[in-house]
C-alpha cells in the first residue's frame, strides 16, 4: 500500500502541473482571440459606422469598458472624438511657420521637459523626437487658438497622444479634445473646471454625504484635487493600465466619465481618508499621491461603473 502511495503522488503532482499549464495556455489563446475580434470590430466600425451609432451601441459601450486594443487605440480615439472633421490639410505645417508668441513659447519650452521624463520617447539624450514633437504641437495649438494659448496639463495630454499616433494626428486630436470635450477648461480662469468642481461637490454630497462633510471640514474643496486629475486626464494620478482605460471611456462618454472616475477614487480611499488622515495637510497629500496599488483597473472601474450619473446631473 505504501508503495502505491509513493508512486501515485508524484504522478498526480505532475498531472496537476500539466493541467494548469495547459489551462493558462488556453486562457492566453482565448484572450488573444478576443483582442483580435475587438480589433476587427473597431476597424470595421471606423470604416463603416457613424460615431453617433457607435456611441449609442451597448455592444461598443461594453467593448470600450473592457479596454480598446493597443493596436487600434489611437485610431479609435480619433474616430470617437471626430478629429478628422476638424482637420484642415496643410494648416498644422503652416502654424509652425508663424512668428513665436511670447511669453507663451518660453513657458512651453520650460514645461515640456517635465512631461513624461521617464518615458524613453521623451527623455533627453535618447535620440527620440518626443520633446521636439511636444514643442511643435503645443506651439501650433497656441497659434490655432490664441484665446486659450497654453496651459499646464496640456503637455500631458499631447504626450499621451504621441504615444499612440503621428504628430499631426495628435495635433488634431488635441484640437478635438480641447474644443469639443473640455471647452473652457484650459483658459486662464479655468472657467469650466471651476463650474465642474462645484457640480462635483454637489454630486459627492448626494453620493456620500459623510465623506463630503469630512472633506469640507478639512477645507478640502474639489477644485484642489480635481485640477491635477482632470487637466491631465488622470495621467499623473493612476497606474498606467487605468489611465489608458480612462482615456478609452473619456472619448466614448465625455467629461461625465471623469466625474465617475473621480468619485470612484474617493470611494476607494474613503476609509483611509476618514480614519488615517487627521489633518487638512494629510488629506491633501493623500489625495494628490494616492497609492497606485489602490487604483488598479479592476477595483477602480468596478466602483466607477456602479456610480449612476444622469445626463442632467453633470451640467456642461
N, C-alpha and C positions, 0 to 999 in steps of 0.2 A: 504493500500500500504506500509505504514511504517512497518507494522508487517511482511509482506512478505520479505522486505529487511533485517529486523533484524534477521529472521530465516534462510534466504538463505546464508548470508555472512559467518557465521561460517561453514556451510556445505561445501561451496566452498573452504574455507581455509583448512578444514580437508582433502578434496579430493586432494587438491594440495600437502599437506604434504605426504599423502599416495602414490600419484603418483611418487613423486621424490624419496621416499624411495624405491619403487619397481624398479624404473629406475636404481638407484645406485646398488641395489642388482643384477639386471640382468647384469649390466655392469661388476660387480665383477665376476660373474659366467663366462661371456664371456672371461674375461681376464684370469681366471684360466684355462679355456678350451684351450685357445691359448697357454698358458705356457706348459700345458701337451702335446699338439700337437707338440710343438717345442722340448720338451724333447725327445719324441718318435722319431722324425726325426733325432735328433743328435745321439741318441743311435743306431739307425739303420745305420746311416752313418758311425759311428766309427767301427761298426761290419762288414759292407758290402761294403763300398765305399772307394776308394783310396783318399788320401789327395789331389792329383792333380785334381781329378774330382770334389771334393768339392770346391776347390779354383777357379775352372773355372765356377762354377754354379752360375747363377744370383739368384736362389732361396736361396742358402745358404748365398750369399752375403747380401741379404735383411734380412735374419734371424740374421746374425751377427750384422748388423747395428741397429736392434731393440733390441739387447742385448741377450746374451746367458743365459738361465735359471740357477739360482744359483745351483740347484741340480746337474747339469752336467757340470758346468763351468770348473772346474779343469780338468776333463776328456777331454773336448773339447780343452782346451789349449794344453794339452799334445799331443793330436791327431794332431792338426794343426801344431805343432812345430816338429812333428815326433820324439818326445823324446824317444819312445821305440826303434827306430832304432839305438840309441846310447847306450842304456842300456847294461851294462856288468854285469851279475849276480855275486854277491859277491864282486865286486870292491869297492862299496861305503863303506862297512864294513871294507875292507882291508885298504882303505885310512885312516880311522880313527885310525888305529893302528900304523901308521908311526910316526917317531920322529917329534917333533914340528919344524916348520920353524920360525926362529926368524929373524927380529923383527915382521914379519907379524902376528904371532899369538897374540902378545901383542896388536897390533893395532886393530885386530878383537875384542879382549876382551874389549877394550876401547869403540869401536864403537857400539857394539851390544846393549848396554844399551840405546842407543839413538833411536833405531828402534821401532817405534810404542809404545812409553811409556804409552800411554793412552789406549791401547788395552789390554783387560783382559788376553789374551793368552800370552802376552809378559811382563806383569807387575810384578815387584818384589813382592814376598810375597803372590802371588795369587794362588800358587800351580800348575800353568801351566808349561808346558815344552817348551814354546816358545823360551826363550833365550837359553836354552840348545840345542834345535834343530837348531837355527840360528848358534850357535857356530859350531856345528857339520858339517853343510852343507858348511859354509864358509871355515872352516879348510880343509875339504875334497876337495873343489874346488881348494884351493891353492896348494894342493898336486897333484891334477889331471892336472892342467895347471899352472906350476910354472912360465911360461913366463908372465902370467897375474898376478898370485898370488891373491892379494886382492886390491880392490879399493873402496873408499867410494861411496855409491849408491847401491852397490851390496846387502847390508843388507836389503834395502827397497824392492828390488825385491824378495829376499828369504822370507821375512816376508809375503808379499802378497801371494806368492805361498803356504806357510804353512797354510794360512787361508782356502785353497781350496783342499789340498791333503796331503798325508803322507810325512814323512821326505825323504825317498828315492825317491819317485816320484818328490818331489820338487828339489832334487839334480839334477836329470837327466833333468828336465825342465830348470833348471839354465844352465846346460851344453849346451842344445839346444839353449837357448836364447843368450848366450854369444858367442857361437862358430858358430852359423848359422845366427842369426839375427843381432847381434851387434858386429861383429868381429872388433877388434882394438879399440873399444870404451873405454875399461877399462884398456888399457895398460898405463904404467907410463906417456907416452907422450900424451895420449888421441888422438892418430893419426887420427882415422876415425871421431871422433867427431869434430875435428878441420876442417877437409875437409868438413864435412857436414854443419858446420857453415858458411863456405864460399858459399856453394851451397844455403843454406837457404837465405843468404843475396841477392844473385842474383835473386832468385825466388821472394823474398819480393819486390825487386826493380821493377820487371816486374809486380807484382800483385798490388802494391800500392806505386808508386814512391814517393809521398809526405810524407807518413809515414816513408819510408825507409830513406829519406833525413833528416827528423826531428830527427830520432834516431841517424843517423850519426853525425849530428851537435851537438847532446848531448853526443857524444863519447860513444854511447851505441852499442857495437858490439854484434852480435848474440850469440857468444860464452859465453857472460856474463850471459845471461838468459837461453840459451839452455842447459847449463851444468846441472843445477838443474832440468830442465824439462825432458831432455832426459835420463840422467843417472839414474834417479829414475822412469822412465816411468810415470811421472806426479803424482806420489803418494804423493808428498808434495805440489802440486800446484792446485789441483782441488777438488771439492766436491766428496765424495766417489762414488756416483752413476755415475758420469762422469768418474772417474778413472777406474771403472770396465768395462765400455763400451770402453774406450781407449784400455784396455788390450785385450778385445774380438777382436777388429778391428786390433790391432797390430799383433796378431798371425795369422790373416787371410791375411792381406795386407802387413805386414812387416814394415820397417822403414819409408816408404812413408807415412804411417798413422800418424806418429809423426810429420812430416812436416805439414800435413794438420791441425792437432790439434794446433800446434804452430802458424801457420798463422791465424787460427780462433781466437785464444786468442788475438792476436794483433788486429784483425779486431774488435772484441767486445770491446776492450779497446781503440780504436783509438781516439775517441772524448776526453776521459778523459786524455789520454797521451798528446794530442796536445793542449788542452785548459786549463788543470788544473795542469799540471806538468811543472814548469817554470825553472827547473834546472836539470842538469845531475843526481844529487843525488836523486831528487824526481822521476825522470823517473826510475832509477834503483830500488828504494824502491818499487815503484808501481808494476813493472814487477815481482819482487820477492815476492810480497804479494798482488796479485790481489784479490779483494773481492770475496769470493766464490759465493755470490749470483749472480754475473755476469756470472758465468761459469757452470750453470746447464746443464744437458744433452740436453735439447731441444734447447736452443739457440746455445750452443757450436757445436753440431753436425749438426744442420741446416746450420750453417756457414761453417763448415769443409767440408761437402759433396758437397757444391757448388763450392769449390775450385778445379779447374781442374789441375791435375798434370800428365803429360805423363810419360811413363816409362823412357824416355831419360832425363827428367828434373831433376830426382833425381839419380845422378850417384853414384853407390855403389863401 
